Amino acid sequence: QVQLVESGGGLVQAGGSLRLSCAASRSISSINAMGWYRQAPGKQRELVARITRGGSTSYADSVKGRFTISRDNAKNTVYLQMNNLKPEDTAVYYCSGSRLVLVDYWGQGTQVTVSS
């Protein structure tokens, strides 16, 4: 079992930046993929960004060019750098870990609020 703890959320003005961190309770080097999801009020949870064990990344179209996901296996941490934030990015952001395809581990979430 792996516990994931997110941090770095907060309130920021449109156009600003935030960096989210996801600290794992044990090594993530064997976890196939780590990801960031978000859920806005009244909406379904959606995948924002994903990074595989080999370092391949993928992004939702809505965040391409603005968000960057990275992982530091030595620190058991995954990051989400978010630039040029927009009010529509407001959501609770969740870290995830997948041993194969489905998500096996979830963090508790961190709130990101972008004011216009």
N, C-alpha and C positions, 0 to 999 in steps of 0.2 A: 504494500500500500504506500502511496505517496501523498503527502499533504502539500498543497499549494497555497501560498499566501501572497496576495497582491498588495501593492502599495503604489503611491504616486499619483493617485487621483486627486481631483480638486476642482476649484472654480477658476476659469480662465476666460479672458475676453476672446472674441472671434479674431482669428489671425494669430493667436498665441500658440504656445507649445507646451506639451507635457511629456514626461517619460514615465511610463508604467513599468514596474518591476514585478516579477513573479518568482518568489524564492521557493524551491522545492526542499522537502525534508530529507531527501536522499539523492543520489546521483541520477541525473537525467540523461546521461550518455547512452543508456540502453533503451530509452523511450523513443519510439519511432518518430513521433511528431509532437511538437508543442504548438499551442495556438492561443489566439486571443479571440474571444467572442464578445458581443455586446447585446444588451437588451434595453430598448427604450420603453417607456410606459405604453402599454397597450399594443406592443409589437412583439413579434417572435424573436427569439434569440438568433443572432446571425453571426456567421464566421467573418471575422475581420482580416485576420492574417494567420499564416501557418508556416512553420519552419520544420523541415525534416531533420533527422539525425545527421544526414549528409550535408545539411546547410541549404537545401533548396527551399525557396520561399514562394508563397503565393498570397495574393491580396484580393479583397473584394474590390470591385470596380470603383466603388464610391470613395475608397481611400488610397488608390494607387497614386504614387507620386507625392503623397503627403505623409504616409505612415511607413515606418520601417521596423520590421521584427528582427531580432537577433537573439542568439543564445550563447551563454558562457558556461560550457560544461564544467569547467574547473570550479566555478562558483555555484553551480546548480541553479542558475538563474536565467530567466528569459525576459527580454525587454521589448517594449513597444514604444518607439519614439513617434510622437504625433506632432506634426507641424501644420501650420496654417489651419488650425481647428475652426470648425464651423458649428453653428448652433445645432445642426442636424446630427452632429457627432455626440450630442448629449445622450448618455446612457450609463448603465452599470456595465463595466467591463470585467469579463471573467477570463482567467487563465485556464488552459486545459492541457491534458496530456493524453496521448493515444499510444497504446502499446502496438496496435495494428492499425485499424481503420477507424473504429468507433472510439469515442471519447471515454476513457476509463477514469480520469481524475479531473475534478473541478476545484477551483478556488472559491472563496466566499464572495468575491466581487469587490470592485472599487468604483465609486461614483465619479463620473466625469461630467461636469456641467460647463457648457460653453455659452456665454452671454453675448448677445448681439449688440 
